[in-house]
Amino acid sequence: MRIIAGTYRGRALQAPAGLATRPTSDRLRETLFNVLAPRIQGAIFLDLYSGSGAVGIEALSRGASRVTFVERARPALSVLSANLGRLGISSGFRVHPISAVGFLRRPHQEPFDIVFLDPPYDAQNEYEVCLTQLGALSSQLLAPDALVIAEHHHKEAPADTYATLQRTRLLKQGEAALSFYSNQGPAPQPPKDPTK
């Protein structure tokens, strides 16, 4: 794996050994960041299930102001730390060694502009739980025009809607796919009945 563009362009990244972590391919990462290009400069980026950190590091390379990495697997955390160290990245990020769901349930002071999540393909319930949480708590977790992207198997797409999140785009590449969700803001409240 290599950083595709920006400050660290062409620099190599390690990936965790074994099959427990599935790094986002260079080609799919390029597709993802081609879509994100108009939004990435200065963005506050959340990389859930970050693994090697390839997606979050790509975001930093391309000008994100801050990246939050969330990963609980120790082997992946070691590789993530090594990748950041090898590139000399010492600021502009935080690493949370916790589950994605646990992280989303914490209070957050600043909303995220872009959220990327890539759970293991066989952990289908993780998509449901995380996307539901992001949609239900969008006013606390997401900027008003935030974008949430889920990488998933092309045959196992998440739902079209999760509370305030609405899928706006689906890109397929090989066996992988990217679902893009826009934050539609708080759900409209029904008008009050003046007779009650």
C-alpha positions as CSV (number, residue, x, y, z in Angstrom):
1,M,0.0,0.0,0.0
2,R,1.1,3.5,-0.8
3,I,-0.2,7.1,-0.1
4,I,-1.7,8.2,-3.4
5,A,-1.6,12.0,-3.2
6,G,-0.6,15.0,-1.2
7,T,2.2,15.6,1.3
8,Y,3.1,11.9,1.7
9,R,2.5,10.9,-1.9
10,G,4.2,7.6,-2.8
11,R,5.2,6.7,0.7
12,A,4.7,3.0,1.6
13,L,2.4,1.8,4.3
14,Q,2.5,-1.5,6.3
15,A,-0.6,-3.6,6.6
16,P,-1.5,-5.9,9.6
17,A,-0.6,-9.5,9.0
18,G,-3.3,-12.1,8.6
19,L,-6.9,-11.9,7.4
20,A,-8.5,-10.3,10.4
21,T,-7.9,-6.8,8.9
22,R,-8.7,-6.0,5.3
23,P,-7.0,-2.8,4.2
24,T,-8.8,-0.6,1.7
25,S,-7.0,-1.2,-1.7
26,D,-5.0,1.7,-3.3
27,R,-7.4,1.7,-6.2
28,L,-10.5,2.0,-4.0
29,R,-8.9,4.6,-1.8
30,E,-8.1,6.6,-4.9
31,T,-11.8,6.4,-6.0
32,L,-12.9,7.4,-2.5
33,F,-10.7,10.5,-2.4
34,N,-11.6,11.5,-5.9
35,V,-15.1,11.9,-4.6
36,L,-13.9,13.6,-1.4
37,A,-11.5,16.0,-3.1
38,P,-13.7,19.1,-2.9
39,R,-14.3,18.6,0.9
40,I,-11.0,17.2,2.3
41,Q,-9.0,20.4,2.8
42,G,-9.4,21.4,6.4
43,A,-11.9,18.6,7.2
44,I,-12.3,17.0,10.6
45,F,-12.1,13.3,9.6
46,L,-13.2,10.2,11.6
47,D,-11.7,6.9,10.5
48,L,-13.6,4.1,12.2
49,Y,-12.2,0.5,12.1
50,S,-9.0,2.3,11.0
51,G,-6.7,-0.8,10.8
52,S,-3.4,0.3,9.3
53,G,-4.6,3.9,9.2
54,A,-4.3,4.1,5.4
55,V,-7.5,6.0,4.9
56,G,-7.0,8.5,7.7
57,I,-3.3,9.0,6.7
58,E,-4.4,9.6,3.1
59,A,-6.8,12.3,4.5
60,L,-4.0,13.9,6.5
61,S,-1.8,13.8,3.4
62,R,-4.5,15.6,1.4
63,G,-5.0,18.4,3.9
64,A,-7.6,17.3,6.5
65,S,-7.1,19.4,9.6
66,R,-7.6,16.6,12.0
67,V,-8.1,12.8,11.9
68,T,-9.4,10.6,14.6
69,F,-8.4,6.9,14.3
70,V,-10.6,4.4,16.1
71,E,-9.3,0.8,16.3
72,R,-9.3,-1.8,19.0
73,A,-7.3,-4.7,17.6
74,R,-3.8,-4.6,19.1
75,P,-1.9,-5.8,16.0
76,A,-3.6,-3.2,13.8
77,L,-2.9,-0.5,16.4
78,S,0.8,-1.4,16.3
79,V,0.9,-1.1,12.5
80,L,-1.1,2.2,12.7
81,S,1.4,3.6,15.1
82,A,4.4,2.4,13.0
83,N,2.9,4.0,9.9
84,L,2.4,7.3,11.5
85,G,5.9,7.2,13.0
86,R,7.5,6.2,9.7
87,L,5.9,9.1,7.9
88,G,6.9,11.5,10.7
89,I,3.3,12.5,11.5
90,S,3.3,13.7,15.1
91,S,0.3,16.0,15.2
92,G,-3.2,16.5,13.7
93,F,-4.5,13.2,14.9
94,R,-5.7,11.1,17.8
95,V,-5.9,7.4,18.2
96,H,-8.6,5.8,20.3
97,P,-8.0,2.1,21.2
98,I,-11.7,1.3,21.6
99,S,-14.5,-0.3,19.6
100,A,-16.2,1.9,17.0
101,V,-19.6,1.6,18.8
102,G,-18.0,2.5,22.2
103,F,-16.4,5.6,20.6
104,L,-19.6,6.8,19.0
105,R,-21.4,6.5,22.4
106,R,-19.0,8.9,24.0
107,P,-19.8,12.6,24.2
108,H,-18.0,14.6,21.5
109,Q,-17.2,18.3,21.6
110,E,-16.7,18.9,17.8
111,P,-18.7,17.3,15.0
112,F,-17.0,15.4,12.2
113,D,-17.2,16.6,8.5
114,I,-16.3,13.2,7.1
115,V,-16.8,9.7,8.6
116,F,-15.3,6.6,7.0
117,L,-16.2,3.1,8.3
118,D,-14.9,-0.2,7.1
119,P,-15.9,-3.0,9.5
120,P,-15.0,-6.6,8.7
121,Y,-17.4,-7.8,5.9
122,D,-18.6,-10.7,8.0
123,A,-19.6,-8.3,10.9
124,Q,-22.7,-7.1,9.1
125,N,-24.3,-6.0,12.4
126,E,-21.5,-3.5,12.9
127,Y,-22.7,-1.5,9.8
128,E,-26.2,-1.4,11.2
129,V,-25.2,-0.4,14.7
130,C,-22.7,2.3,13.7
131,L,-24.8,3.9,10.9
132,T,-27.9,3.9,13.1
133,Q,-25.9,5.6,15.9
134,L,-24.4,8.2,13.5
135,G,-27.9,8.9,12.1
136,A,-29.6,9.1,15.5
137,L,-26.9,11.3,17.1
138,S,-26.2,13.3,14.0
139,S,-26.7,16.6,15.8
140,Q,-23.9,15.7,18.2
141,L,-21.6,13.7,15.9
142,L,-21.9,15.2,12.5
143,A,-21.5,18.6,10.9
144,P,-24.7,19.8,9.1
145,D,-23.3,18.9,5.7
146,A,-21.3,15.9,6.8
147,L,-20.6,12.9,4.6
148,V,-20.5,9.3,6.0
149,I,-18.9,6.6,3.8
150,A,-19.2,2.9,4.4
151,E,-17.0,0.4,2.6
152,H,-18.7,-3.0,2.3
153,H,-19.0,-6.1,0.1
154,H,-20.7,-5.3,-3.1
155,K,-23.4,-7.9,-2.4
156,E,-24.1,-6.8,1.1
157,A,-25.1,-3.1,0.9
158,P,-26.3,-1.4,4.1
159,A,-29.8,0.2,4.1
160,D,-30.6,3.4,2.2
161,T,-31.6,5.4,5.3
162,Y,-30.5,5.6,8.9
163,A,-32.4,8.3,10.7
164,T,-31.0,11.6,9.3
165,L,-28.5,9.7,7.0
166,Q,-29.6,9.2,3.4
167,R,-27.6,7.2,0.8
168,T,-26.8,9.5,-2.1
169,R,-24.3,7.4,-4.0
170,L,-23.1,3.8,-4.4
171,L,-19.8,3.0,-6.1
172,K,-18.8,-0.6,-6.8
173,Q,-15.2,-1.7,-7.6
174,G,-14.5,-5.4,-7.8
175,E,-15.9,-7.1,-4.7
176,A,-15.9,-3.9,-2.7
177,A,-18.3,-1.0,-2.7
178,L,-18.6,2.4,-1.2
179,S,-22.0,3.8,0.1
180,F,-22.0,7.6,0.6
181,Y,-24.5,9.0,3.0
182,S,-25.4,12.7,3.4
183,N,-26.6,14.1,6.7
184,Q,-30.1,15.5,6.1
185,G,-30.2,17.3,9.4
186,P,-32.7,16.9,12.2
187,A,-36.0,15.1,11.2
188,P,-38.8,17.6,10.8
189,Q,-41.2,17.8,13.7
190,P,-44.9,17.5,13.0
191,P,-46.8,20.7,13.5
192,K,-48.5,21.1,16.9
193,D,-52.2,20.8,17.0
194,P,-53.5,24.2,18.3
195,T,-56.7,22.6,19.5
196,K,-54.8,20.5,22.1
